[in-house]
Amino acid sequence: MSGLEPIDRLEFQVLIDNVTDSLSSAPSNVTLEWPALMRAGMRQMSGKCQCCANHGLALVVTASRGAHRHVVLFDAGPVDFAVEYNGTRLGIDFGNIDAVVLSHGHWDHAGGLPMAFDLIRNANGGRQIPCYLHPGMFRQRALPLPGGGMLPIREIPSPEDLAAKGALPVVTNEPQVLLDEMFFISGEIPRVTSYEQGFPGHKRLSKDGKSWEDDPLIMDERFLAVHVKGKGIAVFTACSHAGVVNVLKHAQVCFPSIPLYSVTGGFHLSGGNEKIIPESVRDIGDFGLKLIVPGHCTGWRAVNALVTAYGDRVVAPLAVGKIFAI
């Protein structure tokens, strides 16, 4: 994929994740939540100052090239209050966000988008910014119940809903290079491994709205990437419904002459996908990654397996408030 240009520095902060952890040690390029809160102005430790963990993911990704900087909000977590609650405590400058990327059409990544755009618009003087969306995101999804029947998953905000909040919706399934060629959004991710079969049991509403149909592959999912000069491609994958190995394989196809440096996000190796942890952990090793940052839906069993396989100098799990510098 031509068009993506190297950047000098990458930094990303965890706005929302399933986990809070300010006590575990971390590599020198990772700032834990409490020091991040102190950097944002915390002067006395209390429960009111700390962030909240929530089932979902939101990352504030900052790319710098010389004196130029761009910021992308990658997903917005499950609910409005988590965006505002954590963002306020972490001192997130929502006015600096230049674009929003929604990885796929699930509530735990999209539920906080309306609040995020309220905060962005209030902080930037009402300026509209692009929001990148896949056209397949907006049909309602559901999960099967053990005793039969379906549990509907709440629909995500529509492009029209987001436009009313100040977004400029960019609805496409084609790959995109944006913001002075600092960021890349993939197209649909090919499924090429034999064992990564998506989200077992996942359904979507039929086009006529009358029935549920199988939707394990969740083809609206995409990844975000940047090219850090002298290091390689940093990949952000929110849930890896495509399979984290498929995500990394497609990143290699998109950038065949540049090594992959890191992968960050949810690897969806919990629940029904725990059975593919051995193959996934094994094959992640084929990419020679220098940094593996699992979180959200990865699950503790997979995180433990990754650390066992690659060590804690390579594997640094996500947690709310953490800041990673590459």
N, C-alpha and C positions, 0 to 999 in steps of 0.2 A: 504494500500500500504506500504510494508516494504521497508526499505532502506534509507528513508529520515531521517537524523540525526539532532538534535537540533543545533541551532546556538546561540551565545551569544547576537548578536546585528544585527539589520537590519536598513539600511538607504537607502532611494531612493530619487532621484532628478528628477524633471520634466524637461526633455529636450525639449519636444514639447507638447503643449496642445492648445485647442481652445481659452483659456482665459489667459489674463495677469491681475494680481491684486496684487499690493504691498501696498495697503492702508488698506484693511480690516484686522481687528485683527485676530489672529490665536492662537491655543493652544501652550503651551510652548515647545512642541516637534516638532514644525513646524517652519522652518526658511523661511521668505518671500524672494521674488526675490531680492530686493535691498540689504538687508544684505548679501545674497548669492553672489551678484555681488561684494560687498565690500570685502568679504572673498576671491574672486578670483582676486582682485587687483584694482577694481574701486576706484578712488580717487576723481572724480568729476562727479556729476550727469549730464547726458545729454541724448538726444535721441539716440545718437550713442552707448551708453553703454548698453541700455536696450535690453532685448530679444524681439522677435517677437512672437505673437500668430499666430497659423495656424491650420486649420482644420485637426487634426490628433492627434496621441499620440506617445510619446517615453519616456521611463523611464529608468534611470540608477540605477540599483538595486545592492546594495553592502551588502553582508552577511559576518559576521566575527565570527570566533570561535577561542578563544585564540588569538594567533599571526597570524593565517591564515585568509586570506581574499580572496573572489572571487567576481567578478563583472560581471553582465549580463546586456546587452542592450536588453530591452523588447520593441520591435518594433522600428521603425525609422522615424515615421512621414511621411508626404505626398511628400516631395520634398527635393532635395539635399541642397539648400541654407539654409533652416531652421536648418538642422543638423549642418552645419558649422557655421552659424551665431550665433545661441544660444550656441552651444558647446564652441566656442571660448570665448564668453563673460562670460560664467559660469565657465571657467577653467576646463572643463571636460578632464580628462586624458584618452584619448581614448586608449593609450597603455596599460592601466590596465584592459581593457575589456577582459574577458576570454571566453565569449560565447555570441552569439546573438540568441534570440528567436523571431520568427515571429508568432504572435498570429493567424492570418488568412490572406487570400489572397485578401486584399483590398488595393488600392493605398494609402489611407490615413495612412496606417501603414507600407507599404512596399516601397513607393516611394523614401524614403531617404536612403534605404539600400546601394546602390552603393557608395554614398558619405561616409556613416558611415564606410564601409570597407576600403575606401581610407584613411580615417583619422586613423583608427585602424592600418592598415598596415604601414603607414608612421610613426606612433608613437611607434610601437613595434618592429621595425627592420625587417619588412617583414614576421613575424611569422603568419602562418595560424591559425585561430581559428574556432571552430565549429559554424554552423548556423543551427538551428533546424527548420525544415519545414515539413508541412503535404503534402502528395502526391496529395491531392485534391485541392490545392491552385491555380493551374496554368491554369485552363480553364478560358477563358475570361468571365466576368460578364457584366450585363447591367441592366438599370432601364427603366421602361415604361414611355413614354412621355404622357402628358395629352391629346394631340390630336391624339394619336396613334403613332405607331412606337417605336423604342427603342433607348436609349442613351447608347452606349457602355461605359464600364468602362475600363480604360487603364489596360492592363495586368501588372502583377507584374514581377520583375526580375526572370528569370529562375534559377534553380540550377547551370546551366552552366555559366550563366552571373555572378552569385555571386562567383563561383569558380574562375573565371578570375580576380575577385577583391581581392582574398585572403581568401575566405571562404572555410571551409570544410563542404559541405552540408550534413546534417543528415536528410534524407527524410524518415519519418515514421509516422504512425498513432498510434503507441504504446506509452504508458506513458514512461517517461524517468526520471531517477535520475542522476544528474550530479554534477561535481565540488566538489569532496570530500563529496558527499551526502548532499550538502547544498541546492540544488534546485531540484524541482520537476516540470515536464511538464506533464500535463494531457494527456490522450488519448481523443477520441471523447466524447463529453458531452451528456449524455442521456437527451432526452426531456421528462419530467415526469409531469410537471404542465399542467393544462388544458388551461390556458390563455396565456402562452408564446408561440407564434406561429412564432417566427423568424422575418424576415425582409419582411414586406408585399410588394409584387410586384417584389421582387428581382429575376433576371433571370441569367442563365449561358448558354454558348454556348454548343450545343449538341456535342457528341463525334465525329460525322462526320463533325462538323463545318458548318452545313448547316442551322441550326435553333436555336432559343432560347427556353429554357425549364425552367419551374419553379424551383427555388432554394431558397425558403424562409428560410430553416433551416441552410444553410451555415455550413455544418458538419465538415469543416476543422478547425473550431475555437477550440482553446485550452486555458487553463489557466496556469499560473505560480504560484508556491507556495513555501513558506519556513516555517520552524517550528522554532519559536522564543522561546527559553527555558523559562519556567515559564509563558508564555503568551498563545501560541497556534499557529495556522496556519494563516499566512498572505497570502491572495489570491490576485493575480493580474489578472484582466480580462479586455482585451483591448476594447471590444465592446459589449460583452454579447449578441451576436445574438442568443445564446442558451437561453437567459433569465437569468438575474442575479440570480434569485432564483434557477433555474436549475443548474447554476454554483456552487452556494453554497451547494446545495443538493449533487452534485457529489463530491465536496470537502469533505463533511461529510462522504460519502461512501468510499472515498480513505483513509481517516484518522479517522476511527470510534472511536478511543480511545483518540483523541486529540481535544480539543475545537477549534472552529474557533475564531480567534481574530479580523481580519480585512478583508475588501474587498476594493480594489482600482482599478479604471479605468473607462471606459465608460460603462454605464448601458443601453444604447440605449432605453431610455424612452422618446425620442423626436419624432417628426413627427408622423407617423402612429401608433407608440406604446404609444403615450400619453394616449390612452384609457385604458391601463393596469397599469397606475401609482398607483391607489388605491390598487389593489391586490399585486403589487410588493412591495410597501412600507410596507404594512401590513405584508407580509410574510417574509420580511427581518428581522423583529423583532423576528422571531422564532429562530434565530441563536445566539442571545445574543452577538452580535458583540460589541467590545469596540471601534472600529474605522471604520468609513465609509467614504471613500474618492472618491466621484463621480467627473467625469470630462468628457472631450471630448464630446461624443454623448449623455450624460445623459439628457441634456436639463434643462433649468432654472425652468420649472414647477416641474420636478421631484426632483431637488435639493431643491427647496423650500418645497416640501412635506416631504422630508426626514428630513430636519431641524425641521420642525414643529412637526414631529412624534418623533424624537430622540434627538433633541437639538444640540446646537453647541459645546458641549463638546465631542460629538461622531462624528458628521458630520463635516468634514473639506475638502472643495472642492479643487480639483487640480487647479493649475495655473502655468504658465511657471516659471521655476526657483526655485520653492519651494523645500525645503528639508524636508523630513519627517524622524524622528528617532523613532524606536520602540525598 
